[in-house]
Amino acid sequence: MNLSNTAASARCARAHCGAKPFQRLSSMETVKTLAVSRIIVHRAKAPVLMMTVIVTLFNVASCRREMTDQPKTKTFSESSFFNNGTNARPIPPNTVPRGKIRENERFYTGLMNGTYMTELPMHLTPELLRRGRETHDAFCAECHGRLGDGRGPVVQHGFPQPPSYDIDRLRSAPLGYLFDVITNGHGTMASYATQIDPAERWAVAAYIRALQLNQSAKQSDSTIDQQKKLEPSP
C-alpha cells in the first residue's frame, strides 16, 4: 500500500524533496519510507512515544481521497446528461414512502368517491372527543378560540378573525370538509398535515361538531335526568 508524502516527509525533509500532499509514492519510495519509520520507532526510548509514532503512521497511511473525489452530483445542480438540465430525478409513478401506504381514501382524505364524508371513519367515543379537545386547544384555539367563536388570543392582537364555527355554512358542512380544511388549509389558515396526524384531525373535526351542537343545544334536548343535573340546587 502506497503512503502519502505526509508520511514520507521524515525521509525527504533534509533533501528538500518538495513533496506535494496526497502524491502517490513508487514501490521503492514506499520501502524506504517504511525503513525510516522502523528506525524512528527503534530509536524511541519511551513506550508512549513509540505508540504515538505507530498510530500516526497508520493514520497517515489510510489517508486516501478516493471517497472525497468520487463522482457525485449536488442537490438541484445542473446536468448536461438529462434532457431537463437538472440532476434531480422525479419520483417514479406510484412510489410511496415505506410504511406510508395510504389505501384507505376515506381516512386519509375525508372523501368518498370525490364527495366529502358525513360520518367519522372510526367510532365516536368520549376518549376521541377528549383527544379532539386537547388537540384543538393546542393548535386551533389560538385563532378560533376555545369555544370556536373566532376570538382567539392572536385575533386580539390584530390577526384576521376566522369565522365562528356557529354559522350556517360550517354547521351544515360535512365532517370530511372540516378534516380537509385541517389537512390542506383554507384562506389565511395554513395546512396542519405535518403537525397533526390523520387520526387526531378526525378527533378535532368531531370535537368541532360537538362545539357546534353545544352552541345550538336547548335544555329540552337533554333527558330528564340530565335536566335535573343542570337545575340549580335549592
Stockholm file with secondary structure:
# STOCKHOLM 1.0

chainA/1-234         MNLSNTAASARCARAHCGAKPFQRLSSMETVKTLAVSRIIVHRAKAPVLMMTVIVTLFNVASCRREMTDQPKTKTFSESSFFNNGTNARPIPPNTVPRGKIRENERFYTGLMNGTYMTELPMHLTPELLRRGRETHDAFCAECHGRLGDGRGPVVQHGFPQPPSYDIDRLRSAPLGYLFDVITNGHGTMASYATQIDPAERWAVAAYIRALQLNQSAKQSDSTIDQQKKLEPSP
#=GR chainA/1-234 SS CCCCHHHHHHHHTTTTCCCCTTCCCCHHHHHHHHHHHHHHHHHCCSHHHHHHHHHHHHHHHTCCCTTTSSCCCCTTCBCSSSTTSBSCCCCCTTCCCTTCCCCCHHHHHSEETTEECSSCSSCCCHHHHHHHHHHHHHHTHHHHCTTSSSCCTTGGGTCCCCCCSSSHHHHSSCHHHHHHHHHHCBTTBCCCTTTSCHHHHHHHHHHHHHHHHHHHCCGGGSCHHHHHHHSCCC
#=GC SS_cons         CCCCHHHHHHHHTTTTCCCCTTCCCCHHHHHHHHHHHHHHHHHCCSHHHHHHHHHHHHHHHTCCCTTTSSCCCCTTCBCSSSTTSBSCCCCCTTCCCTTCCCCCHHHHHSEETTEECSSCSSCCCHHHHHHHHHHHHHHTHHHHCTTSSSCCTTGGGTCCCCCCSSSHHHHSSCHHHHHHHHHHCBTTBCCCTTTSCHHHHHHHHHHHHHHHHHHHCCGGGSCHHHHHHHSCCC
//
